[in-house]
Amino acid sequence: MNNTTTEKNSALKQWMLIAAVLLLTVTSQAANYANNIVLPAKLGAFNAMGYYALFATLSGMGMMISLPMVGAFTSKFGVKYVTLFGLVAHFVVRFCLMFAGNAVAFAAGWILMGFVAGLYMSAPYSIMADIVPSKDRPKFYGYIATASAFGALIGPALTGAIADAISANSALLVYGIFGIFPLFSLAFLYPNKKRAARGKFDFLGIALISVFVCCTVLWLSMVTKFFALVSLPGIVLPILAIVSMALLIKVETKAENPSVPIQMFKKKRFAYTFCVQMLMVAYSTCITAYVVVYVQSVMHGSALASSTVTMPQTIVQAILGFFVGGLIGKNFKKRFRPAALLALSLYILALLILSTLRPTSSMLVIYVAVAIGGVSQAVTQSIHAPFFQSELSPEEIAPAQGMFQFSSTGGASIFGALCGAAMNMGANFNQVFLIGAAFVGAALVIALIGFRFPKEEMETA
């Protein structure tokens, strides 16, 4: 076989893997965005709609537990096997949820579903970083942003159509058609890579992060709704969360092979990006949750009208994702900071526009606001990961991506719970959007401080 044929085969293999990564992103997003379409029908069958708010947090709680552990799992088993296991297990768990006989069994399965979904949620960024040169990562992460937008758009639409035409159970599984190509492509074309494990597997770290996440999420989700602030669970849950977090930090900083890579916060670029990401997801939470409810309950719009809320954002994100990463990546070190600050500023602008909504407002106002947010979504998904990856070694990328995804899930859960508490105390939707703008404003301040490359790196760019 001559060199030309070998190069063609190598290029074909690379592009097949790139396609697999993008479809893996579509699979993950289609499943996650479909959850809210299926959940009401399933809970209605159990006469458990009164617990909808609680169930809506359970899959996120499962993800929050698994995402920080991705690094430890990939260290022991390899990125390929962890990703494939998560992909297959996600489908199997959703299949089993079809046969849950009561709300308790369904709740357990819903948490497990989130846990296994978290095992491959961050994989697209980790695998893409392995198969393309570092200078091309912003461009290909832009493609991931487009794939993410496509999954967010097609997931609910396809799920809703199947739920109406067949059943909610069938709708649980339809997302899986996007996962067939990634499953076989990664299985046969992608080599398994893992770090050399140091020391024994860290079961104590897993136990501590599980206690912290469960206590935190359950307390934020249930306080004032299912029990009073001053009550046994109202006092015990936050105390357990604080104690477990303190022990987690102490244990994981000394562990040879930590399940939760606390040491990543020693990397300044990662620490700053983690904090920015955790705060800026307030925007996404406002759009996907509170704007939809505002259209239905305040503007008295139809379910169809509310379902169109995120479409302008998704379309803008999908279009810009094709080229925004490549454009910034051509001179990444000089263009990163202005692009990142602009994206955060546009998030704030979008939320401020939404805070002016009135019952008689036109849907056009919402469409303009979320389209502006779509610009930010395309930019941030293309550039945040390349920024913090720029100071990581290749073996650190997988654990860092897991922790980075944890910041999104955790931030959304905390912000959502805080807004729910604010509304219980009398806040309206407009004030919720202002709270979201304040969160992103805090992210902008952190970015102003930490989103920069040293002068010596800028001079060699």
Number of C-alpha atoms within 10 A of each C-alpha: 5 6 8 9 10 11 11 11 12 12 12 12 16 17 14 18 21 22 17 24 27 26 25 29 30 28 27 27 23 27 28 21 20 26 18 15 19 20 17 17 16 20 19 13 12 15 12 14 16 10 13 14 14 18 23 17 21 25 24 25 26 25 26 29 28 27 29 28 25 30 31 24 23 23 24 20 17 20 26 20 20 21 29 19 16 21 25 17 18 24 21 14 19 20 15 13 20 17 11 16 11 14 18 11 12 20 18 15 21 24 21 22 25 25 24 27 29 31 29 28 26 24 24 23 22 24 21 22 22 16 15 15 10 14 15 17 24 30 24 26 30 30 28 29 30 29 25 26 29 22 28 24 23 18 25 24 17 15 27 18 13 18 19 10 11 11 15 21 19 17 26 23 20 19 25 17 10 20 20 15 17 23 19 13 17 21 15 9 12 17 12 14 16 19 18 11 16 12 10 11 18 18 10 16 23 19 14 25 24 19 20 24 21 19 22 21 23 19 23 23 24 19 19 16 15 13 13 13 14 11 10 10 18 19 14 13 20 18 15 17 22 15 13 21 17 13 16 23 17 12 18 20 14 11 18 14 21 27 27 30 23 19 13 17 14 9 14 14 22 25 16 18 21 24 18 27 24 24 26 28 25 28 25 18 19 25 23 15 11 18 24 20 18 19 22 17 12 15 17 14 16 11 12 9 13 19 15 15 22 23 17 19 25 26 18 21 29 25 18 22 30 21 20 24 29 22 14 21 24 14 13 21 19 17 14 24 19 13 18 20 18 17 22 27 18 19 28 26 16 26 28 20 17 26 19 13 21 12 12 9 12 11 16 10 14 23 19 16 23 29 21 22 30 29 24 26 28 31 28 24 21 31 26 22 24 24 21 22 21 16 14 16 8 13 17 17 22 28 25 30 25 29 27 25 21 25 24 21 21 23 22 24 25 18 24 23 21 16 23 18 18 16 14 12 10 9 13 14 21 20 18 25 28 19 22 28 27 18 20 26 19 17 24 24 14 16 19 14 9 17 22 16 16 8 9 8 10 13 10 7 10
